[in-house]
Amino acid sequence: MQNFISVILRGIGQVFFQRNALSGLLMLIGIAVSDWRAALLALAGNIIGNLTAAVCRYAPKEIEEGLYGFNGTLVGIAIGVFFRSGWEGAALLVAGSALSTWITHIFLQTRKPGYTAPFILAIWVLLGAVALLAPTLRPEAVTETVAASPRWLQAFTLHFGQVMFQGGSVITGLCFMAGIAVNDRLALRYALWGAVLPLAVAFLSPDFGEYNTGLYGYNAVLCAIALAGHTRCDFLWATVAVLLSVALQWLGMAAGAITLTVPFVLAVWAVLLLKRLCRKIGIMRSL
C-alpha cells in the first residue's frame, strides 16, 4: 500500500519532472487548496493511468517512477475543466486516462521525449468526440475577467499553478514551487526564471485578465525545467524555449485555440532539434 501511494504521488510530482513522493504530496495539497474537486480528479486520473499500465504489464520500473501517472493526472483535472460532471464525465476520465497511458508507452518504447503530448492528444480526442457525439457535455463558456492593470506577484505564482489548471490561488503556486524545491534546487532556479520572463507580456497586453491568471507563463515554467542544466549553454537553450513557448501561447490564445501544454512541447522539441542540428554542422560544439 505504501509503495502504491508513493507511485501515485511520484506521478503528480512528475508533472514538474520531479520523481519524488514528497514533491507530489505538496503539489496535491496545492491543488486541493485551490479546488478540492480538482485534487480528486487528479488522483482519479493518476490511479487509472497507473492501473492501465499495470494491466498492460508495462515495465514496473517505469510505473514506479510515476511515468504513467503524470499525464493521467493532467487528464483528470482537465476533465473537470472541459466537461460537465456526471457519469459521462467519469467515463471520459477513464477513457482519457487510459488513452494517455497507451500513448505514453509508445513514446517510452521509441525513446522519444513525449513530455505531456499524451495528455494533449487524449484531451483533443475527447474534445473531438464530444463535439461530434454529445456537444451538451461541454459546459457553457465563462465570461473572461477584465483587469485594468497587471498583478505581478499573482501572475508570477500562477505561472506555476496553471500547469495544473489552477489559476485561482497564489498559495497553490507556492506549494508547487515548494514541491520542486524539496527535490531539485537547480530545477527550481530554472522554473523561477521561466516564470519571470513571461511577465514582460504585461508591456504588450491590452487586457490583463488572462495575464493575471498565469496563462502566459505556465508553458514557460515547464520549458525551463525540461532543459535545465549546469552550463551557460543549457541556460541559453532553456531561455530560447521559454521565449518560444510564450510566443506560441500568445498566438494560440489569439486564435481562440485550446492550447493546453502544446507550446511547451513544441518549444522543447524545436530546441532539441536545433541542438542536434548545431552539433551536426559543428556550431557550438560545447552544447
C-alpha positions, 0 to 999 in steps of 0.5 A: 500500500505504501509503495502504491501511494508513493507511485501515485504521488511520484506521478503528480510530482512528475508533472514538474519532472520531479520523481519524488513522493514528497514533491507530489504530496505538496503539489496535491495539497496545492491543488486541493487548496485551490479546488478540492474537486480538482485534487480528486480528479487528479488522483482519479486520473493518476490511479487509472493511468497507473492501473492501465499500465499495470494491466498492460504489464508495462515495465514496473520500473517505469510505473514506479517512477510515476511515468504513467501517472503524470499525464493521467493526472493532467487528464483528470483535472482537465476533465473537470475543466472541459466537461460537465460532471456526471457519469459521462464525465467519469467515463471520459476520465477513464477513457482519457486516462487510459488513452494517455497511458497507451500513448505514453508507452509508445513514446517510452518504447521509441525513446522519444521525449513525449513530455505531456503530448499524451495528455494533449492528444487524449484531451483533443480526442475527447474534445473531438468526440464530444463535439461530434457525439454529445456537444451538451457535455461541454459546459457553457463558456465563462465570461473572461475577467477584465483587469485594468492593470497587471498583478505581478506577484499573482501572475508570477505564482500562477505561472506555476499553478496553471500547469495544473489548471489552477489559476485561482490561488497564489498559495497553490503556486507556492506549494508547487514551487515548494514541491520542486524545491524539496527535490531539485534546487537547480530545477527550481532556479530554472522554473523561477526564471521561466516564470519571470520572463513571461511577465514582460507580456504585461508591456504588450497586453491590452487586457490583463485578465488572462495575464493575471491568471498565469496563462502566459507563463505556465508553458514557460515554467515547464520549458525551463525545467525540461532543459535545465542544466549546469552550463551557460549553454543549457541556460541559453537553450532553456531561455530560447524555449521559454521565449518560444513557448510564450510566443506560441501561447500568445498566438494560440490564445489569439486564435481562440485555440485550446492550447493546453501544454502544446507550446511547451512541447513544441518549444522543447522539441524545436530546441532539441532539434536545433541542438542536434542540428548545431552539433551536426554542422559543428556550431557550438560544439560545447552544447 
